[in-house]
Amino acid sequence: MGCDSVIVIGAGVIGLTSALVFREAGYDVTIWADAFSPHTTSDVAVAIWYPYRAEPEALVRAWGLDTLRE
């Protein structure tokens, strides 16, 4: 038996992207967050992301490219 609704914790870039992906997949999505734009870390991070000092380097690079494509 499956679930038809999800709760996403956080309304930054990752939370909102996750909510969008779930919604596009047909789930009913609820977002719980302490803060919403313009009061999130994502608002001041300006969507700059790069894995820094993460291992194993080959896998981290692949994960980063998958994230960028998404």
Backbone torsions as a table, in degrees:
resi	resn	phi	psi	omega
1	MET	NA	128.8	-176.3
2	GLY	-96.9	174.0	179.4
3	CYS	-106.6	140.0	179.3
4	ASP	-112.2	7.3	177.6
5	SER	-142.1	150.9	178.5
6	VAL	-135.8	155.5	172.3
7	ILE	-114.9	127.5	176.6
8	VAL	-104.2	129.0	179.5
9	ILE	-97.0	115.5	178.3
10	GLY	108.5	144.2	-177.4
11	ALA	-124.4	28.8	173.0
12	GLY	-85.8	-164.4	-178.2
13	VAL	-57.1	-47.8	-177.3
14	ILE	-67.9	-44.3	179.6
15	GLY	-62.3	-46.5	-178.4
16	LEU	-69.3	-37.1	176.5
17	THR	-64.4	-43.3	177.9
18	SER	-61.5	-43.8	179.1
19	ALA	-60.6	-42.3	179.5
20	LEU	-63.6	-44.6	179.7
21	VAL	-62.6	-43.9	177.6
22	PHE	-63.2	-42.8	-179.4
23	ARG	-62.4	-43.9	178.7
24	GLU	-63.7	-25.4	177.7
25	ALA	-84.5	-0.6	175.0
26	GLY	98.8	7.9	179.4
27	TYR	-85.1	150.5	169.7
28	ASP	-82.3	122.3	-172.2
29	VAL	-114.8	133.5	171.6
30	THR	-119.3	133.5	178.9
31	ILE	-107.4	125.4	173.9
32	TRP	-109.7	127.3	-179.7
33	ALA	-154.6	148.8	173.9
34	ASP	-74.1	-30.6	-175.9
35	ALA	-141.6	149.7	174.7
36	PHE	-124.5	163.8	-180.0
37	SER	-52.2	136.2	10.3
38	PRO	-97.3	28.6	-175.2
39	HIS	-111.6	35.8	178.3
40	THR	-114.9	161.0	175.2
41	THR	-59.5	-36.6	-179.1
42	SER	-60.6	-30.6	179.6
43	ASP	-64.6	-34.1	-179.4
44	VAL	-94.9	-15.0	178.8
45	ALA	-78.8	-14.6	176.3
46	VAL	57.1	31.3	177.1
47	ALA	59.1	25.4	174.9
48	ILE	-90.1	123.1	-178.1
49	TRP	-143.2	136.0	173.9
50	TYR	-159.7	132.6	179.0
51	PRO	-65.7	126.7	-175.6
52	TYR	-123.3	122.9	-179.7
53	ARG	53.7	47.5	178.3
54	ALA	-115.6	145.1	-178.5
55	GLU	-128.2	157.1	-7.3
56	PRO	-75.1	133.7	-171.0
57	GLU	-52.1	-45.0	-178.3
58	ALA	-61.4	-42.1	179.1
59	LEU	-71.3	-40.7	-179.5
60	VAL	-61.7	-41.0	177.7
61	ARG	-61.3	-45.0	179.0
62	ALA	-63.1	-43.0	177.7
63	TRP	-61.3	-41.8	179.4
64	GLY	-62.3	-42.2	178.7
65	LEU	-65.8	-38.4	175.8
66	ASP	-61.9	-42.6	179.2
67	THR	-63.1	-44.0	179.5
68	LEU	-61.2	-43.1	179.1
69	ARG	-62.5	-37.8	-178.9
70	GLU	-67.9	NA	NA
